[in-house]
Amino acid sequence: MQTGFETIGNAILTLYDEGRPILATDPWFTPQAYFGSWGQSHEIPPAQLQGILGAEYIWLSHGHPDHLNADSMPQLTGKKILLPDHVGKRIHDDLKGQGYMVLTPRSPSRSGLAMQPTPGGAFASWSA
């Protein structure tokens, strides 16, 4: 795929630019979540899994285990994790404490910067 996106599973969206996976959202690879009460309906095909794992950025929308899956996280080591600016920063702090590079949008009220990609590079207006 040159430029576009693929979806697979519960909430995974992989964005591609010039054939390269750039961002994957809410990756959940393990068969079950919610203590076994919820499972994947299909196995993620190898080509889609390769795209997800090849993305430089991972967006985690929230902490439910079908979006931020603890058993899937070790496969994302070395990725830049993008998070919303959650109140309390528990997810941010927990992931940083485990060694992940975590970026959140800079709030205009705190930094004077808008949350948008800039000409300086993707997500240049985000902070660690």
Salt bridges, closest charged atoms under 4 A:
ASP26 OD2 - HIS67 ND1 3.04
GLU56 OE2 - LYS80 NZ 2.48
ASP66 OD2 - HIS67 NE2 3.45
ASP85 OD1 - LYS89 NZ 2.61
ASP85 OD2 - ARG110 NH2 2.48
ASP93 OD1 - HIS92 ND1 2.95
ASP94 OD2 - ARG90 NE 3.68
